[in-house]
Amino acid sequence: MSTEIDYYELLECQRGADDAALKSSYRRLAMKWHPDKNPGDASAEQRFKAISEAYDCLKDPQKRAAYDRYGHAAFQNGGGGGGGAQDFGGFSDIFENIFGEFMGGRQQRGRGGAARGQDLRYDLEMSLEEAFAGKAATLEVEVAAACEPCGGSGAKPGTAARQCTTCNGQGRVGMRQGLFMVERACPACHGAGQIIADPCESCGGAGRIEKKKTLSVNVPRGVDDGTRIRVAGEGEAGMRGGPPGDLYIFVHLKPHALFKRDGTTLFAMAPISITTAALGGEIEVPGLDRDVAVVKIPHGTQTGKQFRVRGRGMPALNGGVAGGGFGDLVVQIEVETPVKLTKRQRELLEEFQALETEEGGRNTPKQTGFFDKLKDAWNELTD
């Protein structure tokens, strides 16, 4: 691309556009022209780099003022832009500024500052009862913690780091290649922006050491499988006094013997006898709150029938559902066929069977209807 292409034209913005408009346009264009969305397209990659350079200039008030006055000449040959090297972020910096970072991503580093520590992940297994009531969990994590003797600075106690003269404490050095500015970590300080002449003996100049850390975390009630809990500042310590990362706790719920869960709704299968199904009655289902839910069974209940008990399910994580912050309990009926009959029970059932036959299927309309349809189908085949 020609070096004469106007930055505002590249970003498809008016010269007087505000910061929000510039940022919005840049995000849209960066997503459109990013090489990952245009594999093998060299022109798309060049376009992406060009709009990234344009945005890096115009988002900085001083650089934008210089560009508005002198154009591209402001940054050439030590012109009004304030020197030869522009302060552009690297190619990956631009993309991460759009979409942010998540666990395990590239370390964040401020200009001339120490790198932020890595985020940590902890997988916490819980029972459904613990998820119902909440839990005070004690965690042991292996973490890179700040070195105590040097206070995390990496320098031997009584000494201090000095600013790197190669990058002037910026941590990065750059060089211009045509329209673009190429940046890389400073080879002298490896991106730290500082040089430690006399490193700490405990940490070797890193400013941190590996150790076990015990944490107490209150897991709120209502967490579900896959819930992510962020504990700020409890990740790894940053290099040479950099800010710590965060700890992310991922909740995993163990299978329950009685209940299955869907959000705040609990499901339970309840077997009942054929006499209760036929005559009706009540059953008690134990709840996670250690109380029982009474379910009334009407006469003639069939297998698969569901009954909903309001407010006896799981608590909502934010307490915002009907029923005082609790979901519902859904009880599904399974009519159980009796086994190991006594002689008297068998006699009574045989007597009942005889009466059932005399009634002509009045007590079992589904069964009667099924066989009637089956007979009709057979008759059609034989006609």
PATOR-848161 format. One record per residue (C-alpha): residue number from 1; residue in three letters; y, z, x. Coordinates in steps of 0.2 Angstrom, whole numbers, plus 2048, in hexadecimal, padded with zeros to 3 digits. Example, Ala and Ser with C-alpha at 12.3 -4.5 7.8 and 13.67 -1.06 7.14 Angstrom:
BEGIN
+-----+------+-----+-----+-----+
: pos : code :  py :  pz :  px :
+-----+------+-----+-----+-----+
:   1 :  ALA : 7EA : 827 : 83E :
:   2 :  SER : 7FB : 824 : 844 :
+-----+------+-----+-----+-----+
//
This chain:
BEGIN
+-----+------+-----+-----+-----+
: pos : code :  py :  pz :  px :
+-----+------+-----+-----+-----+
:   1 :  MET : 800 : 800 : 800 :
:   2 :  SER : 811 : 7FC : 806 :
:   3 :  THR : 81B : 80B : 80C :
:   4 :  GLU : 82A : 805 : 801 :
:   5 :  ILE : 821 : 80A : 7F1 :
:   6 :  ASP : 82C : 817 : 7E8 :
:   7 :  TYR : 824 : 828 : 7E6 :
:   8 :  TYR : 82A : 829 : 7D4 :
:   9 :  GLU : 822 : 818 : 7D1 :
:  10 :  LEU : 812 : 81D : 7D8 :
:  11 :  LEU : 812 : 82D : 7CD :
:  12 :  GLU : 818 : 823 : 7BE :
:  13 :  CYS : 826 : 82F : 7BB :
:  14 :  GLN : 839 : 82D : 7B9 :
:  15 :  ARG : 844 : 833 : 7C8 :
:  16 :  GLY : 84A : 841 : 7BE :
:  17 :  ALA : 839 : 848 : 7B8 :
:  18 :  ASP : 837 : 85A : 7B8 :
:  19 :  ASP : 829 : 863 : 7C2 :
:  20 :  ALA : 81D : 865 : 7B3 :
:  21 :  ALA : 81E : 852 : 7AF :
:  22 :  LEU : 81B : 84E : 7C2 :
:  23 :  LYS : 80C : 859 : 7C2 :
:  24 :  SER : 805 : 853 : 7B2 :
:  25 :  SER : 806 : 841 : 7B7 :
:  26 :  TYR : 7FF : 845 : 7C8 :
:  27 :  ARG : 7F0 : 84D : 7C1 :
:  28 :  ARG : 7ED : 83E : 7B5 :
:  29 :  LEU : 7EE : 831 : 7C3 :
:  30 :  ALA : 7E4 : 83B : 7D0 :
:  31 :  MET : 7D6 : 83C : 7C3 :
:  32 :  LYS : 7D7 : 82A : 7C0 :
:  33 :  TRP : 7D7 : 824 : 7D2 :
:  34 :  HIS : 7CD : 831 : 7DA :
:  35 :  PRO : 7BF : 829 : 7E6 :
:  36 :  ASP : 7B1 : 833 : 7DD :
:  37 :  LYS : 7B6 : 829 : 7CD :
:  38 :  ASN : 7B8 : 819 : 7D6 :
:  39 :  PRO : 7A9 : 818 : 7E3 :
:  40 :  GLY : 7AB : 80A : 7EF :
:  41 :  ASP : 7BC : 805 : 7EA :
:  42 :  ALA : 7C7 : 806 : 7F9 :
:  43 :  SER : 7D7 : 802 : 7F0 :
:  44 :  ALA : 7D4 : 810 : 7E4 :
:  45 :  GLU : 7D2 : 81C : 7F2 :
:  46 :  GLN : 7E3 : 815 : 7FA :
:  47 :  ARG : 7EB : 817 : 7E9 :
:  48 :  PHE : 7E5 : 829 : 7E8 :
:  49 :  LYS : 7EC : 82E : 7F9 :
:  50 :  ALA : 7FC : 826 : 7F5 :
:  51 :  ILE : 7FF : 82F : 7E5 :
:  52 :  SER : 7FA : 83F : 7EE :
:  53 :  GLU : 806 : 83C : 7FC :
:  54 :  ALA : 814 : 839 : 7EF :
:  55 :  TYR : 810 : 849 : 7E5 :
:  56 :  ASP : 80F : 854 : 7F4 :
:  57 :  CYS : 821 : 84E : 7F8 :
:  58 :  LEU : 829 : 84F : 7E7 :
:  59 :  LYS : 821 : 860 : 7E3 :
:  60 :  ASP : 82B : 867 : 7F1 :
:  61 :  PRO : 83D : 86A : 7EC :
:  62 :  GLN : 844 : 867 : 7FE :
:  63 :  LYS : 839 : 858 : 801 :
:  64 :  ARG : 83E : 851 : 7F0 :
:  65 :  ALA : 850 : 853 : 7F4 :
:  66 :  ALA : 84E : 84A : 804 :
:  67 :  TYR : 844 : 83C : 7FD :
:  68 :  ASP : 851 : 83A : 7EE :
:  69 :  ARG : 85E : 838 : 7FB :
:  70 :  TYR : 856 : 82E : 809 :
:  71 :  GLY : 846 : 827 : 802 :
:  72 :  HIS : 837 : 824 : 80E :
:  73 :  ALA : 843 : 825 : 81D :
:  74 :  ALA : 845 : 837 : 81A :
:  75 :  PHE : 834 : 83A : 822 :
:  76 :  GLN : 834 : 82D : 82F :
:  77 :  ASN : 839 : 82F : 841 :
:  78 :  GLY : 83F : 841 : 83F :
:  79 :  GLY : 84B : 83D : 831 :
:  80 :  GLY : 852 : 847 : 824 :
:  81 :  GLY : 841 : 84D : 81E :
:  82 :  GLY : 842 : 85B : 82B :
:  83 :  GLY : 836 : 854 : 839 :
:  84 :  GLY : 828 : 849 : 83D :
:  85 :  ALA : 819 : 851 : 834 :
:  86 :  GLN : 819 : 853 : 821 :
:  87 :  ASP : 811 : 862 : 81A :
:  88 :  PHE : 804 : 859 : 80F :
:  89 :  GLY : 7F4 : 861 : 80A :
:  90 :  GLY : 7E4 : 859 : 80F :
:  91 :  PHE : 7DA : 84D : 804 :
:  92 :  SER : 7CF : 85B : 7FE :
:  93 :  ASP : 7DD : 867 : 7FB :
:  94 :  ILE : 7E5 : 85B : 7EF :
:  95 :  PHE : 7D6 : 85A : 7E4 :
:  96 :  GLU : 7D3 : 86C : 7E4 :
:  97 :  ASN : 7E5 : 870 : 7DF :
:  98 :  ILE : 7E1 : 866 : 7D0 :
:  99 :  PHE : 7D1 : 86D : 7CA :
: 100 :  GLY : 7D1 : 87E : 7D3 :
: 101 :  GLU : 7C3 : 887 : 7DC :
: 102 :  PHE : 7B4 : 890 : 7D6 :
: 103 :  MET : 7A7 : 89B : 7DF :
: 104 :  GLY : 7A1 : 895 : 7F0 :
: 105 :  GLY : 7B0 : 888 : 7F1 :
: 106 :  ARG : 7BA : 885 : 800 :
: 107 :  GLN : 7C3 : 894 : 807 :
: 108 :  GLN : 7D6 : 895 : 802 :
: 109 :  ARG : 7E2 : 897 : 810 :
: 110 :  GLY : 7F5 : 899 : 80E :
: 111 :  ARG : 800 : 890 : 81B :
: 112 :  GLY : 800 : 89A : 82A :
: 113 :  GLY : 7F5 : 8A7 : 821 :
: 114 :  ALA : 7E3 : 8AD : 823 :
: 115 :  ALA : 7D5 : 8A6 : 819 :
: 116 :  ARG : 7D0 : 8AE : 808 :
: 117 :  GLY : 7BF : 8B5 : 808 :
: 118 :  GLN : 7B0 : 8AD : 7FF :
: 119 :  ASP : 7AC : 8B1 : 7EE :
: 120 :  LEU : 79B : 8BA : 7EB :
: 121 :  ARG : 78E : 8B8 : 7DD :
: 122 :  TYR : 783 : 8C6 : 7D7 :
: 123 :  ASP : 775 : 8C4 : 7CA :
: 124 :  LEU : 773 : 8D3 : 7BF :
: 125 :  GLU : 764 : 8D4 : 7B4 :
: 126 :  MET : 766 : 8DF : 7A4 :
: 127 :  SER : 75C : 8E3 : 795 :
: 128 :  LEU : 762 : 8DF : 783 :
: 129 :  GLU : 764 : 8F1 : 780 :
: 130 :  GLU : 770 : 8F2 : 78F :
: 131 :  ALA : 779 : 8E3 : 789 :
: 132 :  PHE : 77B : 8EB : 778 :
: 133 :  ALA : 782 : 8FC : 77E :
: 134 :  GLY : 78B : 8F6 : 78F :
: 135 :  LYS : 786 : 8FC : 7A0 :
: 136 :  ALA : 78D : 905 : 7AF :
: 137 :  ALA : 785 : 8FB : 7BD :
: 138 :  THR : 784 : 900 : 7CF :
: 139 :  LEU : 783 : 8F0 : 7DA :
: 140 :  GLU : 77E : 8EF : 7EC :
: 141 :  VAL : 785 : 8DF : 7F5 :
: 142 :  GLU : 785 : 8D8 : 806 :
: 143 :  VAL : 796 : 8D4 : 80A :
: 144 :  ALA : 7A2 : 8CF : 819 :
: 145 :  ALA : 7AE : 8DE : 818 :
: 146 :  ALA : 7BE : 8E1 : 822 :
: 147 :  CYS : 7BB : 8E8 : 833 :
: 148 :  GLU : 7C1 : 8FA : 833 :
: 149 :  PRO : 7C6 : 8FC : 846 :
: 150 :  CYS : 7D2 : 8ED : 845 :
: 151 :  GLY : 7D7 : 8EE : 833 :
: 152 :  GLY : 7D1 : 8DC : 830 :
: 153 :  SER : 7DD : 8D4 : 83C :
: 154 :  GLY : 7D0 : 8D0 : 849 :
: 155 :  ALA : 7DA : 8D6 : 857 :
: 156 :  LYS : 7D5 : 8E4 : 862 :
: 157 :  PRO : 7DD : 8F5 : 85C :
: 158 :  GLY : 7EE : 8F7 : 864 :
: 159 :  THR : 7F1 : 8E4 : 866 :
: 160 :  ALA : 7F6 : 8D6 : 85A :
: 161 :  ALA : 7F3 : 8C4 : 858 :
: 162 :  ARG : 801 : 8B7 : 85D :
: 163 :  GLN : 806 : 8A8 : 854 :
: 164 :  CYS : 7FE : 898 : 859 :
: 165 :  THR : 80A : 88D : 862 :
: 166 :  THR : 800 : 87D : 85F :
: 167 :  CYS : 803 : 87D : 84C :
: 168 :  ASN : 811 : 88A : 84B :
: 169 :  GLY : 807 : 895 : 841 :
: 170 :  GLN : 803 : 888 : 833 :
: 171 :  GLY : 7F0 : 888 : 837 :
: 172 :  ARG : 7F1 : 875 : 836 :
: 173 :  VAL : 7F7 : 866 : 840 :
: 174 :  GLY : 7FB : 855 : 839 :
: 175 :  MET : 7FE : 843 : 83E :
: 176 :  ARG : 805 : 834 : 835 :
: 177 :  GLN : 7FB : 825 : 833 :
: 178 :  GLY : 806 : 818 : 82A :
: 179 :  LEU : 80A : 81E : 819 :
: 180 :  PHE : 7FE : 82D : 81A :
: 181 :  MET : 7FE : 83D : 822 :
: 182 :  VAL : 7ED : 843 : 829 :
: 183 :  GLU : 7EB : 856 : 82B :
: 184 :  ARG : 7DD : 860 : 833 :
: 185 :  ALA : 7DB : 872 : 838 :
: 186 :  CYS : 7E4 : 877 : 848 :
: 187 :  PRO : 7D7 : 875 : 857 :
: 188 :  ALA : 7E0 : 884 : 860 :
: 189 :  CYS : 7DF : 891 : 853 :
: 190 :  HIS : 7D1 : 889 : 848 :
: 191 :  GLY : 7DD : 88A : 839 :
: 192 :  ALA : 7E1 : 89C : 83A :
: 193 :  GLY : 7F3 : 89A : 840 :
: 194 :  GLN : 7F1 : 8A8 : 84C :
: 195 :  ILE : 7E9 : 8AA : 85D :
: 196 :  ILE : 7E0 : 8BA : 862 :
: 197 :  ALA : 7E1 : 8BD : 874 :
: 198 :  ASP : 7D8 : 8CE : 874 :
: 199 :  PRO : 7CB : 8CE : 866 :
: 200 :  CYS : 7C4 : 8DD : 85E :
: 201 :  GLU : 7B4 : 8E3 : 865 :
: 202 :  SER : 7AC : 8E8 : 854 :
: 203 :  CYS : 7AF : 8D7 : 84C :
: 204 :  GLY : 7B1 : 8CB : 85A :
: 205 :  GLY : 7C2 : 8C6 : 853 :
: 206 :  ALA : 7BC : 8C1 : 842 :
: 207 :  GLY : 7C4 : 8D0 : 839 :
: 208 :  ARG : 7B5 : 8D3 : 82F :
: 209 :  ILE : 7A3 : 8D9 : 831 :
: 210 :  GLU : 793 : 8D8 : 826 :
: 211 :  LYS : 78F : 8E8 : 81C :
: 212 :  LYS : 787 : 8EE : 80C :
: 213 :  LYS : 793 : 8F3 : 7FF :
: 214 :  THR : 790 : 8FE : 7EF :
: 215 :  LEU : 79A : 8FA : 7DF :
: 216 :  SER : 79A : 902 : 7CE :
: 217 :  VAL : 79E : 8F5 : 7C0 :
: 218 :  ASN : 7A0 : 8F8 : 7AE :
: 219 :  VAL : 797 : 8EA : 7A5 :
: 220 :  PRO : 79E : 8E9 : 793 :
: 221 :  ARG : 793 : 8E9 : 784 :
: 222 :  GLY : 78F : 8D9 : 77C :
: 223 :  VAL : 78C : 8CF : 78C :
: 224 :  ASP : 781 : 8C0 : 789 :
: 225 :  ASP : 775 : 8B7 : 795 :
: 226 :  GLY : 77F : 8AD : 7A1 :
: 227 :  THR : 78F : 8B8 : 79F :
: 228 :  ARG : 79A : 8B7 : 7AF :
: 229 :  ILE : 7A4 : 8C7 : 7B3 :
: 230 :  ARG : 7B1 : 8C5 : 7C1 :
: 231 :  VAL : 7B5 : 8D4 : 7CC :
: 232 :  ALA : 7C5 : 8D0 : 7D5 :
: 233 :  GLY : 7C6 : 8D4 : 7E7 :
: 234 :  GLU : 7B4 : 8D9 : 7EA :
: 235 :  GLY : 7AE : 8C9 : 7F2 :
: 236 :  GLU : 7AE : 8C7 : 805 :
: 237 :  ALA : 7BD : 8CC : 80F :
: 238 :  GLY : 7C8 : 8BE : 816 :
: 239 :  MET : 7C8 : 8B9 : 828 :
: 240 :  ARG : 7D4 : 8C3 : 833 :
: 241 :  GLY : 7DC : 8CD : 825 :
: 242 :  GLY : 7DB : 8BF : 818 :
: 243 :  PRO : 7DA : 8C4 : 805 :
: 244 :  PRO : 7C9 : 8C7 : 7FF :
: 245 :  GLY : 7BF : 8BC : 7F3 :
: 246 :  ASP : 7B8 : 8C2 : 7E2 :
: 247 :  LEU : 7A7 : 8C7 : 7DC :
: 248 :  TYR : 79F : 8BE : 7CE :
: 249 :  ILE : 792 : 8C7 : 7C4 :
: 250 :  PHE : 786 : 8BC : 7BA :
: 251 :  VAL : 77C : 8C5 : 7AC :
: 252 :  HIS : 76A : 8C1 : 7A9 :
: 253 :  LEU : 762 : 8C8 : 799 :
: 254 :  LYS : 74F : 8CD : 799 :
: 255 :  PRO : 745 : 8C7 : 78B :
: 256 :  HIS : 743 : 8D4 : 77D :
: 257 :  ALA : 733 : 8D8 : 774 :
: 258 :  LEU : 73A : 8D8 : 763 :
: 259 :  PHE : 74B : 8CF : 762 :
: 260 :  LYS : 751 : 8BE : 767 :
: 261 :  ARG : 764 : 8BB : 768 :
: 262 :  ASP : 770 : 8AD : 764 :
: 263 :  GLY : 781 : 8B3 : 768 :
: 264 :  THR : 785 : 8C3 : 75E :
: 265 :  THR : 776 : 8BF : 752 :
: 266 :  LEU : 765 : 8C8 : 755 :
: 267 :  PHE : 755 : 8C1 : 74E :
: 268 :  ALA : 745 : 8CB : 74B :
: 269 :  MET : 734 : 8C6 : 744 :
: 270 :  ALA : 72D : 8D3 : 738 :
: 271 :  PRO : 71B : 8D3 : 732 :
: 272 :  ILE : 718 : 8DA : 720 :
: 273 :  SER : 708 : 8DC : 716 :
: 274 :  ILE : 703 : 8D0 : 708 :
: 275 :  THR : 705 : 8DE : 6FC :
: 276 :  THR : 717 : 8E1 : 701 :
: 277 :  ALA : 71A : 8CF : 701 :
: 278 :  ALA : 713 : 8CE : 6EF :
: 279 :  LEU : 719 : 8DE : 6E8 :
: 280 :  GLY : 729 : 8E0 : 6F2 :
: 281 :  GLY : 72F : 8F0 : 6FB :
: 282 :  GLU : 739 : 8F5 : 70A :
: 283 :  ILE : 737 : 8F3 : 71D :
: 284 :  GLU : 740 : 8FC : 72C :
: 285 :  VAL : 745 : 8F2 : 73B :
: 286 :  PRO : 74A : 8FC : 74A :
: 287 :  GLY : 75C : 8F7 : 751 :
: 288 :  LEU : 762 : 8F7 : 762 :
: 289 :  ASP : 76E : 905 : 75D :
: 290 :  ARG : 75E : 910 : 75B :
: 291 :  ASP : 761 : 910 : 748 :
: 292 :  VAL : 756 : 907 : 73C :
: 293 :  ALA : 75B : 8F9 : 730 :
: 294 :  VAL : 753 : 8FA : 71F :
: 295 :  VAL : 74F : 8E9 : 718 :
: 296 :  LYS : 74A : 8E7 : 705 :
: 297 :  ILE : 73C : 8DB : 702 :
: 298 :  PRO : 73B : 8D3 : 6F1 :
: 299 :  HIS : 72B : 8CF : 6E9 :
: 300 :  GLY : 723 : 8BE : 6EC :
: 301 :  THR : 72B : 8BD : 6FE :
: 302 :  GLN : 723 : 8AF : 708 :
: 303 :  THR : 721 : 8AD : 71B :
: 304 :  GLY : 731 : 8A7 : 723 :
: 305 :  LYS : 73D : 8AF : 717 :
: 306 :  GLN : 74C : 8B6 : 720 :
: 307 :  PHE : 757 : 8C5 : 71C :
: 308 :  ARG : 768 : 8C8 : 724 :
: 309 :  VAL : 76E : 8D9 : 727 :
: 310 :  ARG : 781 : 8D9 : 72A :
: 311 :  GLY : 788 : 8E2 : 739 :
: 312 :  ARG : 778 : 8E6 : 742 :
: 313 :  GLY : 778 : 8D9 : 74F :
: 314 :  MET : 77F : 8D9 : 760 :
: 315 :  PRO : 791 : 8DF : 764 :
: 316 :  ALA : 79E : 8D1 : 767 :
: 317 :  LEU : 7A4 : 8D1 : 779 :
: 318 :  ASN : 7B6 : 8D0 : 773 :
: 319 :  GLY : 7B2 : 8DA : 763 :
: 320 :  GLY : 7B9 : 8CC : 758 :
: 321 :  VAL : 7AB : 8C8 : 74B :
: 322 :  ALA : 7A8 : 8CE : 739 :
: 323 :  GLY : 7A0 : 8DE : 737 :
: 324 :  GLY : 7AA : 8E9 : 742 :
: 325 :  GLY : 7A7 : 8DF : 752 :
: 326 :  PHE : 794 : 8DD : 74F :
: 327 :  GLY : 78A : 8CE : 74A :
: 328 :  ASP : 77B : 8CE : 73E :
: 329 :  LEU : 769 : 8D2 : 73F :
: 330 :  VAL : 75E : 8C4 : 737 :
: 331 :  VAL : 74C : 8CA : 733 :
: 332 :  GLN : 73F : 8BC : 730 :
: 333 :  ILE : 730 : 8C1 : 726 :
: 334 :  GLU : 71E : 8BD : 72B :
: 335 :  VAL : 711 : 8C1 : 71E :
: 336 :  GLU : 702 : 8C8 : 727 :
: 337 :  THR : 6F0 : 8C5 : 721 :
: 338 :  PRO : 6E5 : 8D5 : 721 :
: 339 :  VAL : 6D7 : 8D6 : 72D :
: 340 :  LYS : 6C8 : 8E1 : 72E :
: 341 :  LEU : 6C7 : 8E4 : 71C :
: 342 :  THR : 6BD : 8F3 : 715 :
: 343 :  LYS : 6B0 : 8F0 : 708 :
: 344 :  ARG : 6BB : 8F6 : 6FA :
: 345 :  GLN : 6CA : 8EC : 700 :
: 346 :  ARG : 6BF : 8DC : 700 :
: 347 :  GLU : 6B9 : 8E0 : 6EE :
: 348 :  LEU : 6CB : 8E2 : 6E8 :
: 349 :  LEU : 6D0 : 8D2 : 6F0 :
: 350 :  GLU : 6C1 : 8C8 : 6E9 :
: 351 :  GLU : 6C6 : 8CF : 6D8 :
: 352 :  PHE : 6D8 : 8CA : 6DB :
: 353 :  GLN : 6D2 : 8B9 : 6E0 :
: 354 :  ALA : 6C8 : 8B7 : 6D0 :
: 355 :  LEU : 6D7 : 8BC : 6C5 :
: 356 :  GLU : 6E2 : 8AF : 6D0 :
: 357 :  THR : 6D6 : 8A1 : 6CB :
: 358 :  GLU : 6D7 : 8A6 : 6B9 :
: 359 :  GLU : 6EA : 8A5 : 6B9 :
: 360 :  GLY : 6E8 : 893 : 6BF :
: 361 :  GLY : 6F3 : 894 : 6CE :
: 362 :  ARG : 702 : 89C : 6C5 :
: 363 :  ASN : 704 : 8A9 : 6D4 :
: 364 :  THR : 703 : 89C : 6E1 :
: 365 :  PRO : 70D : 88D : 6DB :
: 366 :  LYS : 710 : 886 : 6ED :
: 367 :  GLN : 6FD : 885 : 6F0 :
: 368 :  THR : 6F9 : 87E : 6DF :
: 369 :  GLY : 707 : 871 : 6E1 :
: 370 :  PHE : 700 : 86C : 6F2 :
: 371 :  PHE : 6EE : 869 : 6EC :
: 372 :  ASP : 6F4 : 85F : 6DD :
: 373 :  LYS : 6FE : 853 : 6E8 :
: 374 :  LEU : 6EF : 852 : 6F4 :
: 375 :  LYS : 6E4 : 84D : 6E5 :
: 376 :  ASP : 6F1 : 840 : 6DF :
: 377 :  ALA : 6F1 : 838 : 6F0 :
: 378 :  TRP : 6DE : 837 : 6F1 :
: 379 :  ASN : 6DE : 82F : 6E0 :
: 380 :  GLU : 6EA : 822 : 6E5 :
: 381 :  LEU : 6E0 : 81D : 6F4 :
: 382 :  THR : 6D0 : 81C : 6EA :
: 383 :  ASP : 6D8 : 811 : 6DC :
+-----+------+-----+-----+-----+
//
